[in-house]
Amino acid sequence: MNWEDECYLLSKSKFRENANIINVFSSTRGKVSGIVYGGNSRKIKNYLQLSNKLFIVHNSKNENRLGYFKTELIKPISPLYFNDKKRTCALTSLCYILNILLPDSQPNKNIYKSFNDFIETINMENWILLYIFFELSLIKDLGYDPNLDKFSFNENSSDLKKIKIDSFTYEIPTFLISKKIPNTLSGYSIKKSLYFTRNIIQNRFFIPNNLTFPKSRILLETYFN
């Protein structure tokens, strides 16, 4: 089965002496695994970095066998932020979460578009708010809607509100309900927002399936106070 597409690199692991197994996220194919021969060579290793945008040519004898990738770099993403701990944590976390939660070989154009849009705006000043809204969108696209619209709040009151979803109680910033990005936002409100989306993802997807949540995502919260 042969095809080609643009994609984002979600994970890589060593396979034999000079090869890697990588997982990529394609708009038309979803999450797909394949072997990259020469993946540990200096040329290829330098651009097989998580979140980098690649062009791949996929070859396999049948759908039930692991295929082979030929890869080319389209756009470096993660190397641009090696000196930025916050953005590096965010990119690593998103790649990990998508790699774990996306089903194999099932395209999800909504998630791909949302991820691509976030990557295109991660250099913006308010990128962390866009990251938070990406996680909310991801939760919904994965099949669980927290229905934040049903909660009312007083815009003149505190910017935090306690809500109950299923059997869990959360304290969230009200801008998550209004879906309006405020002009200014404290680090504490950002941390509360990240804490909320993280707990939803854990409670709905990771904990019930005994999956390990990425430490990089928890670390991201510690950068905001």
C-alpha positions as CSV (number, residue, x, y, z in Angstrom):
1,M,0.0,0.0,0.0
2,N,1.7,3.2,-1.2
3,W,0.7,6.8,-0.4
4,E,2.3,10.2,0.4
5,D,1.2,13.1,2.6
6,E,2.3,15.9,4.8
7,C,2.3,15.1,8.5
8,Y,3.6,15.9,12.0
9,L,6.0,13.7,13.9
10,L,4.4,12.5,17.1
11,S,7.0,10.0,18.4
12,K,10.1,8.0,17.5
13,S,12.0,5.1,18.9
14,K,15.1,3.3,17.9
15,F,14.7,0.2,15.8
16,R,17.8,-1.9,15.1
17,E,21.1,-0.2,14.6
18,N,20.4,2.5,12.1
19,A,16.6,2.8,11.9
20,N,13.7,4.3,13.8
21,I,10.0,3.5,14.2
22,I,8.1,6.7,14.1
23,N,4.4,7.7,14.5
24,V,3.1,10.5,12.4
25,F,-0.2,12.4,12.3
26,S,-1.5,12.8,8.7
27,S,-4.5,14.8,7.7
28,T,-5.7,12.0,5.3
29,R,-4.5,8.9,7.2
30,G,-4.6,9.8,10.9
31,K,-1.9,8.4,13.1
32,V,0.4,6.0,11.2
33,S,3.5,4.0,12.2
34,G,6.4,3.2,10.0
35,I,10.1,2.4,9.8
36,V,12.6,5.0,8.7
37,Y,15.9,3.4,7.6
38,G,18.9,5.6,8.2
39,G,16.9,7.4,10.9
40,N,19.9,7.6,13.2
41,S,22.1,9.1,10.5
42,R,23.2,12.7,11.2
43,K,21.1,14.1,8.2
44,I,17.8,12.4,9.1
45,K,18.3,12.4,12.9
46,N,18.6,16.2,12.9
47,Y,15.1,16.7,11.6
48,L,13.3,13.7,13.2
49,Q,12.2,16.0,16.1
50,L,8.8,15.8,17.7
51,S,6.2,18.2,16.2
52,N,8.3,18.9,13.0
53,K,6.3,18.9,9.8
54,L,7.4,16.2,7.4
55,F,6.6,15.0,3.9
56,I,6.4,11.2,3.9
57,V,6.2,8.5,1.2
58,H,4.7,5.3,2.7
59,N,5.3,1.9,1.3
60,S,4.0,-1.5,2.6
61,K,3.1,-4.9,1.2
62,N,-0.3,-4.9,2.9
63,E,-2.3,-3.0,5.5
64,N,-1.5,-5.5,8.3
65,R,2.2,-5.1,8.2
66,L,4.4,-2.2,9.4
67,G,5.3,0.0,6.4
68,Y,8.3,2.0,5.5
69,F,8.7,5.8,5.4
70,K,10.8,8.0,3.2
71,T,10.9,11.4,4.9
72,E,11.7,15.0,4.0
73,L,11.6,18.0,6.3
74,I,8.9,20.5,5.4
75,K,9.1,22.8,8.3
76,P,11.1,22.7,11.6
77,I,9.0,23.4,14.6
78,S,10.5,22.2,17.9
79,P,14.1,23.4,17.1
80,L,12.8,27.0,17.0
81,Y,11.9,26.7,20.7
82,F,14.7,24.6,22.2
83,N,15.5,27.6,24.5
84,D,11.9,28.2,25.4
85,K,10.9,25.7,28.2
86,K,7.2,26.6,28.1
87,R,6.7,26.1,24.4
88,T,8.9,23.0,24.4
89,C,6.8,21.5,27.2
90,A,3.6,22.3,25.3
91,L,4.8,20.8,22.0
92,T,6.1,17.6,23.8
93,S,2.9,17.2,25.7
94,L,0.6,17.6,22.7
95,C,2.6,15.1,20.7
96,Y,2.5,12.6,23.5
97,I,-1.2,13.1,24.1
98,L,-2.1,12.7,20.5
99,N,0.2,9.7,20.0
100,I,-1.5,8.0,22.9
101,L,-5.1,8.9,22.3
102,L,-5.5,9.0,18.6
103,P,-6.6,5.7,17.0
104,D,-4.4,4.1,14.4
105,S,-5.1,4.8,10.7
106,Q,-8.3,6.8,11.4
107,P,-8.2,10.3,9.9
108,N,-9.6,13.1,12.1
109,K,-9.5,16.3,10.0
110,N,-10.9,18.4,12.9
111,I,-8.1,17.5,15.2
112,Y,-5.5,17.8,12.5
113,K,-6.7,21.3,11.5
114,S,-6.8,22.4,15.2
115,F,-3.3,21.1,15.8
116,N,-2.0,22.7,12.6
117,D,-3.6,26.0,13.5
118,F,-2.0,25.9,16.9
119,I,1.4,25.1,15.5
120,E,1.0,28.1,13.1
121,T,0.3,30.4,16.1
122,I,2.6,29.1,18.8
123,N,5.0,32.1,18.2
124,M,2.2,34.5,19.1
125,E,2.3,36.3,22.5
126,N,-1.0,34.8,23.7
127,W,0.0,31.2,22.5
128,I,-0.7,29.7,25.9
129,L,-4.4,30.7,25.7
130,L,-4.6,29.2,22.2
131,Y,-3.0,26.0,23.7
132,I,-5.7,25.9,26.4
133,F,-8.5,26.3,23.8
134,F,-6.8,23.6,21.7
135,E,-7.0,21.1,24.6
136,L,-10.7,22.0,25.1
137,S,-11.3,21.4,21.4
138,L,-9.4,18.1,21.5
139,I,-11.5,16.8,24.5
140,K,-14.6,17.4,22.4
141,D,-13.2,15.9,19.2
142,L,-12.2,12.8,21.2
143,G,-15.8,12.3,22.1
144,Y,-16.4,14.0,25.4
145,D,-18.1,17.4,25.6
146,P,-17.9,19.0,29.1
147,N,-20.8,21.4,28.0
148,L,-19.3,24.5,29.6
149,D,-22.0,26.6,27.8
150,K,-24.6,25.4,30.3
151,F,-22.8,27.1,33.2
152,S,-23.8,30.7,34.0
153,F,-21.6,33.3,35.7
154,N,-21.6,36.9,36.8
155,E,-19.1,38.9,34.8
156,N,-18.8,41.3,37.7
157,S,-17.8,38.6,40.2
158,S,-14.6,36.7,40.7
159,D,-13.0,35.3,37.5
160,L,-13.2,31.8,39.0
161,K,-16.2,29.6,39.2
162,K,-16.8,26.2,40.8
163,I,-18.6,23.8,38.5
164,K,-19.5,20.1,38.6
165,I,-19.1,17.8,35.7
166,D,-20.3,14.2,36.2
167,S,-19.0,13.4,39.7
168,F,-16.0,15.8,39.6
169,T,-15.9,19.4,40.9
170,Y,-13.6,21.9,39.2
171,E,-12.7,25.5,39.7
172,I,-12.3,27.2,36.4
173,P,-11.7,30.8,35.1
174,T,-14.9,32.2,33.6
175,F,-13.3,33.0,30.2
176,L,-13.4,29.2,29.5
177,I,-17.2,29.5,29.7
178,S,-17.5,32.7,27.7
179,K,-14.9,31.5,25.2
180,K,-13.7,35.1,25.0
181,I,-9.9,35.6,25.3
182,P,-9.4,38.4,27.8
183,N,-7.0,41.3,27.1
184,T,-5.0,40.5,30.2
185,L,-4.8,37.3,32.2
186,S,-2.9,36.4,35.3
187,G,-0.5,33.5,35.5
188,Y,-2.7,32.1,38.2
189,S,-5.8,32.0,35.9
190,I,-3.6,30.3,33.2
191,K,-2.5,27.7,35.7
192,K,-6.1,27.1,36.8
193,S,-7.1,26.7,33.1
194,L,-4.3,24.2,32.5
195,Y,-5.2,22.3,35.6
196,F,-8.8,22.0,34.5
197,T,-8.1,20.7,31.0
198,R,-5.5,18.4,32.3
199,N,-7.9,16.9,34.9
200,I,-10.6,16.4,32.2
201,I,-8.2,14.6,29.9
202,Q,-6.9,12.5,32.8
203,N,-10.3,11.6,34.2
204,R,-11.9,10.8,30.9
205,F,-9.1,9.2,28.9
206,F,-6.0,8.4,30.8
207,I,-7.1,7.0,34.2
208,P,-9.9,4.7,32.9
209,N,-7.5,3.1,30.4
210,N,-4.5,2.9,32.8
211,L,-2.4,5.2,30.6
212,T,0.5,7.3,31.8
213,F,0.0,11.0,31.6
214,P,3.0,13.0,30.3
215,K,5.2,14.6,32.9
216,S,5.9,17.5,30.5
217,R,2.2,18.5,30.6
218,I,2.2,18.7,34.4
219,L,5.5,20.6,34.3
220,L,3.9,23.1,32.0
221,E,1.6,24.2,34.8
222,T,4.5,25.0,37.1
223,Y,5.7,27.8,34.8
224,F,2.6,29.9,35.6
225,N,1.7,31.3,39.0
